[in-house]
Amino acid sequence: MTEFKRPLHLGLKLAQDAPITAFRSVWGIADDAGFHHCWGFDHLTSVGPIGADRPVFDGWMMLAAMAAVTRRSRMGLLVTGVTYRNPGMLAKLAVTVDHLSGGRLEFGIGTGWAVEEHRMFGIEGTDHRVGRLSEALRLIKMLWTEEVSDFAGRYYTLSGAIANPKPLQQPHPPIWIGGAGPSVMKLVARHADVWNLVGPQGTNPADEVVKAASRQLDETCATLGRDPATLCRSLQLRFDGGDTAPLLADVQRHYEAGFSEIIVYIGGSEPVQAAAAVAERVLPEAG
């Protein structure tokens, strides 16, 4: 496995099953305590073992609100689903949040895995999701960096497209790609600044899964001619409150394994208290 000597960056994530007041409080904790980044997600219904009927707010609108009430923490969605929006619209949303936040956006994107959610709302595009993501990444980067964009793909097209303003971050916000399949790994090696790994919904990834996926990424980078050391690695760890000692041990162990961007995914019945516990007992010790 590739060795890394990057600083450890901790983030907080609150995504679902919480009132707006809880989100505002968690954003404030992240910003005031000095977490490097703060996250939401991009779904139309709640996901995981809690079922599909719990409260969920729009991810991009939440990021715009987060940009307005925070000062320091970087922000993003882990991850926005490529199937939910036209990539041109997604590029525009991202640029808007990048400007609202003063250049603090981290652009997380993935294939959009929640098939049942697509069925509920009649969203097309569950076929060839990796191909759609591949085209969308090329298209979005064109819109962020070129004055006029033309693109003729299998799934998406641009014809003399003008996209102003450009992002504050140059050449564009850091791109995070989530996933661990062989086809997604190729997109990570080609396009990503950060690779994000997450376990099954509601769980933390097992150590052997983390190590195997990281080795697979090393091999993919080597095949495609990319130095793996140029790619940051990110992991999401669940925390629903309680004893923070196991969480701190997990953070430190995975950092030693090369994961420098670690996001604590807050859940449980008291997310604000859980976030405060991470800020008080994990953040100071993790560095």
VOBA-1610 file (N, C-alpha, C; in pm, whole numbers, padded with zeros to 5 digits, always signed):
BEGIN
Met+00084-00119+00000Met+00000+00000+00000Met+00088+00125+00000Thr+00047+00223-00077Thr+00123+00347-00085Thr+00127+00416+00051Glu+00244+00468+00089Glu+00256+00541+00213Glu+00233+00690+00188Phe+00168+00756+00282Phe+00134+00896+00268Phe+00185+00973+00389Lys+00222+01095+00367Lys+00264+01182+00476Lys+00185+01312+00467Arg+00056+01302+00459Arg-00031+01418+00453Arg-00083+01450+00593Pro-00117+01575+00619Pro-00180+01606+00748Pro-00318+01542+00757Leu-00356+01506+00877Leu-00489+01450+00900Leu-00592+01562+00899His-00697+01546+00820His-00808+01640+00817His-00935+01566+00860Leu-00998+01615+00965Leu-01123+01557+01013Leu-01242+01639+00968Gly-01350+01570+00934Gly-01474+01637+00896Gly-01592+01582+00974Leu-01701+01658+00976Leu-01827+01613+01034Leu-01931+01603+00924Lys-02016+01502+00934Lys-02124+01484+00836Lys-02254+01454+00909Leu-02355+01536+00882Leu-02492+01506+00923Leu-02575+01510+00797Ala-02648+01403+00768Ala-02709+01391+00637Ala-02861+01377+00639Gln-02917+01309+00741Gln-03058+01275+00734Gln-03115+01255+00874Asp-03248+01245+00877Asp-03320+01210+01000Asp-03291+01307+01113Ala-03293+01437+01080Ala-03269+01540+01181Ala-03341+01667+01139Pro-03385+01749+01235Pro-03449+01876+01201Pro-03346+01979+01156Ile-03394+02084+01092Ile-03306+02192+01044Ile-03223+02251+01158Thr-03282+02262+01276Thr-03208+02319+01389Thr-03084+02236+01421Ala-03094+02104+01408Ala-02979+02018+01435Ala-02870+02039+01331Phe-02910+02055+01205Phe-02810+02080+01101Phe-02736+02210+01129Arg-02810+02314+01161Arg-02745+02442+01190Arg-02647+02429+01306Ser-02686+02355+01408Ser-02598+02339+01524Ser-02472+02260+01488Val-02487+02154+01411Val-02370+02074+01372Val-02277+02155+01283Trp-02332+02233+01189Trp-02247+02319+01106Trp-02167+02415+01195Gly-02235+02473+01295Gly-02168+02566+01385Gly-02057+02499+01465Ile-02083+02377+01512Ile-01981+02303+01585Ile-01860+02277+01495Ala-01885+02233+01373Ala-01775+02205+01280Ala-01692+02329+01255Asp-01757+02441+01233Asp-01687+02564+01200Asp-01612+02620+01321Asp-01676+02622+01435Asp-01616+02682+01555Asp-01503+02595+01611Ala-01518+02464+01604Ala-01419+02374+01663Ala-01296+02358+01576Gly-01309+02388+01446Gly-01194+02377+01358Gly-01188+02249+01277Phe-01302+02183+01256Phe-01303+02070+01163Phe-01268+02122+01024His-01193+02042+00950His-01146+02088+00819His-01261+02099+00720His-01358+02007+00730His-01471+02012+00638His-01599+01964+00707Cys-01712+01999+00643Cys-01844+01964+00693Cys-01927+01916+00573Trp-02009+01811+00594Trp-02068+01740+00481Trp-02218+01712+00500Gly-02284+01698+00387Gly-02419+01643+00379Gly-02420+01532+00277Phe-02543+01493+00234Phe-02550+01397+00124Phe-02658+01439+00026Asp-02674+01362-00080Asp-02763+01398-00190Asp-02859+01284-00217His-02973+01286-00148His-03077+01185-00168His-03213+01251-00157Leu-03313+01185-00213Leu-03451+01233-00204Leu-03526+01168-00090Thr-03481+01052-00046Thr-03540+00985+00069Thr-03427+00941+00162Ser-03462+00910+00285Ser-03361+00858+00376Ser-03318+00719+00330Val-03195+00682+00368Val-03138+00556+00322Val-03081+00480+00440Gly-03058+00351+00418Gly-03000+00269+00522Gly-03104+00199+00607Pro-03064+00145+00721Pro-03155+00065+00804Pro-03268+00144+00867Ile-03263+00278+00867Ile-03371+00356+00926Ile-03493+00361+00835Gly-03483+00311+00712Gly-03596+00313+00620Gly-03598+00438+00536Ala-03699+00449+00450Ala-03703+00557+00351Ala-03793+00674+00391Asp-03852+00671+00510Asp-03953+00771+00543Asp-03907+00877+00642Arg-03776+00882+00672Arg-03726+00980+00767Arg-03696+01112+00696Pro-03687+01224+00771Pro-03669+01356+00707Pro-03538+01367+00631Val-03548+01424+00509Val-03432+01451+00425Val-03453+01586+00356Phe-03350+01670+00356Phe-03355+01799+00286Phe-03264+01795+00165Asp-03288+01887+00072Asp-03208+01892-00050Asp-03062+01926-00019Gly-02971+01845-00069Gly-02831+01860-00036Gly-02769+01990-00083Trp-02796+02029-00208Trp-02732+02150-00261Trp-02787+02277-00196Met-02916+02278-00163Met-02969+02394-00091Met-02911+02401+00050Met-02888+02285+00110Met-02826+02284+00243Met-02683+02337+00237Leu-02610+02303+00131Leu-02474+02356+00117Leu-02475+02507+00101Ala-02571+02559+00025Ala-02579+02705+00011Ala-02604+02771+00147Ala-02693+02711+00227Ala-02717+02764+00361Ala-02593+02752+00448Met-02524+02639+00440Met-02401+02619+00516Met-02297+02725+00479Ala-02287+02755+00350Ala-02191+02856+00306Ala-02218+02991+00368Ala-02347+03021+00389Ala-02384+03153+00442Ala-02359+03167+00592Val-02359+03057+00665Val-02351+03068+00812Val-02219+03019+00870Thr-02127+02973+00784Thr-01996+02929+00832Thr-01888+03020+00774Arg-01769+03012+00833Arg-01660+03101+00791Arg-01534+03025+00749Arg-01511+02909+00808Arg-01381+02844+00789Arg-01390+02706+00726Ser-01483+02624+00770Ser-01488+02485+00726Ser-01516+02475+00577Arg-01446+02384+00514Arg-01479+02351+00376Arg-01604+02265+00378Met-01667+02244+00261Met-01799+02180+00261Met-01823+02103+00133Gly-01910+02003+00144Gly-01945+01926+00026Gly-02052+01823+00055Leu-02084+01745-00047Leu-02179+01635-00037Leu-02105+01506-00065Leu-02125+01408+00020Leu-02069+01275-00002Leu-02184+01179-00024Val-02211+01157-00149Val-02170+01233-00267Val-02296+01273-00343Thr-02282+01371-00435Thr-02395+01404-00521Thr-02410+01297-00628Gly-02532+01255-00654Gly-02557+01150-00752Gly-02564+01206-00893Val-02486+01151-00984Val-02481+01204-01120Val-02613+01189-01193Thr-02696+01093-01150Thr-02821+01068-01221Thr-02933+01165-01186Tyr-02917+01244-01080Tyr-03026+01327-01033Tyr-03042+01457-01111Arg-02936+01502-01177Arg-02941+01632-01245Arg-02860+01627-01373Asn-02898+01710-01469Asn-02815+01729-01586Asn-02678+01781-01541Pro-02569+01729-01596Pro-02437+01773-01550Pro-02411+01923-01567Gly-02474+01985-01668Gly-02459+02130-01681Gly-02520+02204-01563Met-02636+02158-01518Met-02698+02216-01399Met-02615+02189-01276Leu-02559+02070-01266Leu-02476+02036-01151Leu-02351+02124-01146Ala-02290+02148-01261Ala-02173+02237-01265Ala-02210+02377-01218Lys-02327+02424-01256Lys-02371+02558-01215Lys-02399+02564-01064Leu-02463+02462-01011Leu-02487+02458-00866Leu-02355+02463-00790Ala-02259+02385-00836Ala-02130+02380-00767Ala-02058+02514-00771Val-02059+02579-00885Val-01994+02711-00894Val-02062+02810-00801Thr-02194+02804-00794Thr-02268+02895-00706Thr-02226+02877-00561Val-02218+02752-00515Val-02177+02727-00377Val-02030+02765-00357Asp-01947+02743-00457Asp-01807+02782-00445Asp-01795+02933-00422His-01876+03013-00493His-01872+03157-00474His-01936+03198-00341Leu-02049+03137-00306Leu-02114+03171-00180Leu-02024+03144-00060Ser-01943+03041-00071Ser-01858+03001+00042Ser-01721+03068+00040Gly-01694+03149-00061Gly-01561+03208-00071Gly-01454+03108-00111Gly-01493+03007-00192Gly-01397+02910-00240Gly-01371+02795-00145Arg-01477+02747-00076Arg-01460+02639+00021Arg-01526+02508-00021Leu-01570+02498-00146Leu-01642+02378-00190Leu-01547+02263-00219Glu-01584+02145-00171Glu-01525+02017-00213Glu-01634+01946-00294Phe-01604+01912-00418Phe-01707+01860-00509Phe-01707+01708-00507Gly-01800+01649-00429Gly-01813+01505-00421Gly-01917+01454-00518Ile-01884+01350-00594Ile-01976+01297-00695Ile-01961+01146-00704Gly-02073+01080-00739Gly-02072+00935-00756Gly-02179+00892-00855Thr-02194+00762-00870Thr-02282+00709-00974Thr-02430+00719-00940Gly-02465+00736-00814Gly-02606+00734-00775Gly-02654+00590-00763Trp-02646+00535-00643Trp-02666+00391-00624Trp-02807+00352-00580Ala-02888+00447-00535Ala-03016+00413-00471Ala-03124+00386-00576Val-03127+00263-00625Val-03218+00227-00734Val-03364+00246-00694Glu-03400+00209-00572Glu-03538+00222-00528Glu-03582+00369-00526Glu-03492+00456-00489Glu-03521+00599-00491Glu-03549+00647-00633His-03473+00599-00729His-03497+00633-00869His-03635+00584-00913Arg-03671+00463-00869Arg-03801+00408-00906Arg-03915+00494-00850Met-03902+00536-00723Met-04007+00615-00659Met-04040+00741-00738Phe-03936+00808-00786Phe-03954+00939-00848Phe-03943+00937-01000Gly-03935+00819-01057Gly-03930+00809-01202Gly-03804+00870-01263Ile-03692+00860-01191Ile-03567+00915-01241Ile-03500+00811-01330Glu-03470+00850-01452Glu-03405+00760-01546Glu-03253+00766-01527Gly-03186+00668-01584Gly-03040+00672-01584Gly-02976+00572-01491Thr-03051+00472-01441Thr-02989+00373-01354Thr-02906+00273-01434Asp-02922+00273-01566Asp-02836+00190-01650Asp-02708+00266-01685His-02601+00196-01705His-02474+00256-01749His-02432+00374-01659Arg-02445+00356-01529Arg-02418+00469-01439Arg-02271+00511-01441Val-02181+00416-01455Val-02039+00452-01461Val-02009+00528-01589Gly-02069+00487-01700Gly-02052+00560-01825Gly-02106+00701-01816Arg-02219+00718-01750Arg-02275+00851-01731Arg-02183+00938-01645Leu-02129+00877-01539Leu-02039+00953-01453Leu-01913+00993-01528Ser-01861+00904-01610Ser-01742+00935-01688Ser-01765+01055-01779Glu-01876+01054-01851Glu-01906+01168-01938Glu-01932+01295-01858Ala-02004+01282-01749Ala-02038+01400-01669Ala-01912+01467-01614Leu-01814+01389-01570Leu-01691+01448-01518Leu-01618+01527-01626Arg-01611+01472-01745Arg-01545+01544-01855Arg-01620+01672-01888Leu-01751+01662-01893Leu-01835+01777-01928Leu-01826+01887-01822Ile-01835+01849-01696Ile-01833+01948-01587Ile-01699+02021-01585Lys-01589+01949-01602Lys-01459+02014-01602Lys-01444+02109-01721Met-01503+02074-01834Met-01503+02166-01948Met-01576+02295-01914Leu-01694+02283-01855Leu-01772+02402-01822Leu-01702+02489-01719Trp-01627+02428-01630Trp-01555+02503-01527Trp-01431+02575-01580Thr-01375+02527-01691Thr-01244+02577-01733Thr-01240+02640-01872Glu-01338+02614-01956Glu-01334+02663-02094Glu-01440+02771-02115Glu-01409+02864-02205Glu-01502+02974-02231Glu-01627+02928-02304Val-01611+02841-02402Val-01723+02784-02476Val-01700+02635-02484Ser-01803+02556-02454Ser-01787+02410-02446Ser-01878+02340-02545Asp-01821+02245-02617Asp-01896+02156-02706Asp-01863+02013-02667Phe-01966+01931-02656Phe-01946+01793-02613Phe-02054+01707-02676Ala-02016+01598-02739Ala-02112+01505-02798Ala-02082+01366-02745Gly-02156+01325-02642Gly-02134+01196-02582Gly-02252+01104-02603Arg-02246+00989-02544Arg-02355+00892-02555Arg-02475+00936-02471Tyr-02449+01002-02357Tyr-02555+01036-02264Tyr-02582+01186-02256Tyr-02479+01268-02279Tyr-02492+01412-02259Tyr-02431+01487-02377Thr-02483+01607-02402Thr-02429+01691-02507Thr-02420+01836-02460Leu-02325+01908-02519Leu-02315+02052-02505Leu-02299+02111-02644Ser-02360+02224-02666Ser-02349+02290-02796Ser-02326+02438-02774Gly-02201+02480-02788Gly-02168+02621-02767Gly-02205+02669-02629Ala-02186+02583-02527Ala-02232+02614-02392Ala-02139+02714-02324Ile-02197+02817-02266Ile-02124+02920-02193Ile-02159+02906-02046Ala-02058+02900-01962Ala-02081+02880-01818Ala-01997+02980-01741Asn-02056+03093-01709Asn-01990+03196-01629Asn-02076+03227-01507Pro-02012+03258-01393Pro-01868+03271-01373Pro-01801+03135-01359Lys-01670+03136-01366Lys-01593+03016-01338Lys-01578+03002-01186Pro-01538+02885-01139Pro-01519+02867-00994Pro-01414+02963-00939Leu-01429+02999-00813Leu-01324+03075-00747Leu-01196+02993-00735Gln-01212+02865-00706Gln-01096+02777-00695Gln-01048+02738-00835Gln-00921+02755-00859Gln-00866+02729-00990Gln-00773+02607-00988Pro-00783+02519-01089Pro-00872+02532-01204Pro-01018+02500-01174His-01041+02432-01061His-01179+02401-01021His-01175+02346-00879Pro-01291+02334-00813Pro-01293+02275-00678Pro-01238+02133-00679Pro-01177+02091-00568Pro-01129+01952-00561Pro-01242+01854-00587Ile-01213+01752-00666Ile-01313+01652-00703Ile-01293+01528-00616Trp-01400+01491-00544Trp-01402+01368-00464Trp-01493+01269-00537Ile-01446+01149-00558Ile-01529+01045-00619Ile-01544+00931-00520Gly-01670+00892-00496Gly-01698+00785-00402Gly-01725+00654-00474Gly-01674+00545-00418Gly-01699+00414-00474Gly-01576+00327-00470Ala-01596+00196-00496Ala-01484+00103-00485Ala-01482-00004-00593Gly-01573+00000-00689Gly-01572-00099-00795Gly-01460-00072-00894Pro-01419-00173-00971Pro-01308-00156-01066Pro-01331-00043-01167Ser-01452-00030-01219Ser-01479+00075-01319Ser-01474+00213-01256Val-01528+00226-01134Val-01522+00354-01064Val-01378+00388-01029Met-01299+00289-00991Met-01159+00313-00958Met-01085+00377-01075Lys-01117+00337-01197Lys-01053+00397-01314Lys-01088+00546-01324Leu-01213+00580-01295Leu-01252+00722-01298Leu-01182+00798-01186Val-01166+00735-01070Val-01094+00799-00960Val-00951+00831-01005Ala-00885+00733-01064Ala-00746+00752-01106Ala-00734+00859-01214Arg-00835+00873-01298Arg-00829+00970-01408Arg-00868+01110-01365His-00965+01123-01273His-01027+01253-01251His-01018+01307-01108Ala-01003+01222-01009Ala-01025+01265-00871Ala-00903+01329-00808Asp-00930+01422-00718Asp-00829+01471-00624Asp-00834+01391-00495Val-00955+01340-00462Val-00976+01263-00339Val-01066+01145-00371Trp-01029+01028-00321Trp-01113+00909-00330Trp-01180+00888-00196Asn-01311+00861-00199Asn-01386+00840-00076Asn-01439+00697-00070Leu-01417+00634+00045Leu-01464+00498+00068Leu-01562+00499+00184Val-01672+00429+00167Val-01772+00417+00273Val-01819+00273+00277Gly-01851+00225+00396Gly-01903+00091+00410Gly-02051+00085+00377Pro-02112-00033+00387Pro-02256-00043+00369Pro-02330+00054+00459Gln-02444+00104+00414Gln-02518+00205+00488Gln-02540+00161+00632Gly-02503+00248+00725Gly-02524+00221+00866Gly-02409+00147+00932Thr-02299+00119+00856Thr-02187+00047+00913Thr-02057+00118+00879Asn-01951+00079+00948Asn-01817+00124+00913Asn-01748+00015+00831Pro-01667+00053+00733Pro-01598-00049+00653Pro-01498-00126+00738Ala-01492-00257+00716Ala-01398-00340+00790Ala-01256-00312+00742Asp-01159-00335+00831Asp-01019-00305+00800Asp-00973-00376+00674Glu-01011-00503+00659Glu-00964-00578+00543Glu-01024-00522+00413Val-01148-00470+00421Val-01210-00408+00304Val-01136-00279+00267Val-01102-00201+00369Val-01029-00076+00346Val-00895-00103+00280Lys-00820-00198+00334Lys-00687-00228+00281Lys-00694-00283+00140Ala-00791-00372+00115Ala-00803-00431-00018Ala-00841-00325-00121Ala-00934-00236-00085Ala-00974-00131-00178Ala-00859-00035-00206Ser-00780-00004-00104Ser-00669+00087-00123Ser-00562+00025-00213Arg-00537-00105-00196Arg-00443-00173-00285Arg-00494-00174-00428Gln-00625-00195-00444Gln-00683-00193-00577Gln-00664-00058-00643Leu-00679+00050-00566Leu-00660+00183-00620Leu-00514+00204-00662Asp-00421+00159-00580Asp-00279+00168-00616Asp-00254+00100-00751Glu-00308-00019-00766Glu-00287-00095-00889Glu-00351-00025-01009Thr-00469+00032-00989Thr-00535+00102-01098Thr-00456+00225-01139Cys-00408+00300-01042Cys-00326+00418-01072Cys-00202+00377-01151Ala-00137+00270-01109Ala-00016+00225-01179Ala-00048+00187-01323Thr-00161+00120-01344Thr-00200+00080-01479Thr-00225+00200-01568Leu-00282+00306-01512Leu-00318+00425-01591Leu-00209+00532-01589Gly-00098+00504-01524Gly+00014+00597-01526Gly+00003+00714-01432Arg-00074+00699-01323Arg-00083+00805-01224Arg-00009+00766-01098Asp+00064+00858-01041Asp+00130+00836-00914Asp+00024+00833-00805Pro+00007+00720-00734Pro-00097+00713-00630Pro-00079+00815-00519Ala+00043+00863-00500Ala+00067+00961-00394Ala+00005+01096-00424Thr-00038+01118-00549Thr-00103+01245-00583Thr-00252+01241-00553Leu-00302+01131-00503Leu-00446+01112-00479Leu-00471+01096-00330Cys-00546+01190-00272Cys-00584+01178-00130Cys-00687+01067-00112Arg-00688+01009+00006Arg-00782+00901+00037Arg-00868+00940+00157Ser-00996+00911+00144Ser-01094+00955+00243Ser-01179+00838+00288Leu-01219+00843+00416Leu-01300+00737+00474Leu-01409+00798+00559Gln-01528+00740+00554Gln-01637+00783+00642Gln-01651+00681+00755Leu-01657+00733+00878Leu-01674+00649+00996Leu-01801+00691+01069Arg-01888+00596+01096Arg-02013+00625+01165Arg-01990+00646+01314Phe-02066+00742+01370Phe-02066+00762+01515Phe-02204+00810+01557Asp-02270+00730+01641Asp-02406+00762+01685Asp-02411+00808+01830Gly-02296+00850+01884Gly-02291+00893+02023Gly-02230+00785+02111Gly-02207+00821+02238Gly-02149+00725+02332Gly-02000+00744+02348Asp-01930+00634+02372Asp-01786+00637+02399Asp-01710+00677+02273Thr-01627+00779+02283Thr-01551+00825+02166Thr-01416+00755+02152Ala-01376+00677+02251Ala-01245+00612+02244Ala-01231+00519+02124Pro-01329+00432+02096Pro-01316+00347+01977Pro-01310+00428+01847Leu-01385+00538+01841Leu-01381+00622+01722Leu-01242+00683+01704Leu-01185+00734+01812Leu-01051+00792+01803Leu-00950+00686+01757Ala-00962+00566+01809Ala-00871+00458+01767Ala-00888+00428+01618Asp-01013+00426+01572Asp-01039+00402+01429Asp-00978+00512+01343Val-00994+00637+01386Val-00938+00750+01311Val-00787+00735+01299Gln-00722+00709+01411Gln-00577+00701+01410Gln-00527+00582+01330Arg-00597+00469+01340Arg-00555+00350+01266Arg-00567+00370+01115His-00678+00429+01072His-00697+00449+00929His-00607+00559+00874Tyr-00574+00656+00957Tyr-00479+00757+00913Tyr-00342+00693+00888Glu-00302+00603+00975Glu-00174+00534+00956Glu-00178+00448+00830Ala-00298+00406+00788Ala-00312+00326+00666Ala-00318+00411+00541Gly-00308+00545+00555Gly-00302+00630+00438Gly-00425+00713+00411Phe-00524+00710+00500Phe-00647+00786+00480Phe-00637+00917+00558Ser-00607+01024+00486Ser-00581+01152+00552Ser-00706+01238+00569Glu-00812+01209+00494Glu-00938+01284+00503Glu-01042+01191+00565Ile-01072+01209+00691Ile-01164+01119+00761Ile-01285+01198+00807Ile-01402+01150+00765Ile-01528+01217+00795Ile-01606+01134+00897Val-01641+01197+01007Val-01723+01131+01109Val-01869+01157+01074Tyr-01937+01049+01039Tyr-02077+01054+00994Tyr-02165+01041+01118Ile-02226+01154+01157Ile-02305+01160+01280Ile-02444+01103+01258Gly-02488+01023+01350Gly-02625+00971+01347Gly-02679+00960+01487Gly-02782+00877+01502Gly-02840+00856+01633Gly-02948+00957+01667Ser-03004+00944+01786Ser-03117+01028+01826Ser-03075+01166+01872Glu-02946+01185+01903Glu-02897+01314+01953Glu-02774+01357+01871Pro-02793+01394+01746Pro-02677+01423+01660Pro-02595+01543+01706Val-02659+01642+01764Val-02584+01760+01809Val-02490+01722+01923Gln-02540+01643+02019Gln-02455+01599+02130Gln-02342+01509+02078Ala-02373+01426+01978Ala-02269+01340+01922Ala-02160+01424+01855Ala-02202+01525+01779Ala-02104+01613+01714Ala-02019+01687+01817Ala-02081+01734+01924Ala-02007+01804+02029Ala-01906+01711+02095Ala-01942+01585+02114Ala-01850+01490+02175Ala-01728+01468+02086Val-01750+01458+01955Val-01637+01442+01862Val-01548+01566+01866Ala-01611+01683+01872Ala-01532+01808+01877Ala-01451+01817+02006Glu-01506+01771+02116Glu-01438+01786+02245Glu-01336+01676+02272Arg-01364+01553+02225Arg-01280+01440+02270Arg-01205+01368+02159Val-01238+01397+02033Val-01167+01331+01922Val-01080+01429+01845Leu-01137+01543+01808Leu-01062+01639+01728Leu-00931+01681+01793Pro-00929+01717+01923Pro-00801+01761+01982Pro-00695+01652+01989Glu-00740+01525+02001Glu-00646+01414+02015Glu-00600+01359+01882Ala-00682+01374+01778Ala-00651+01310+01649Ala-00531+01373+01582Gly-00512+01504+01604Gly-00400+01572+01539Gly-00268+01538+01601
//
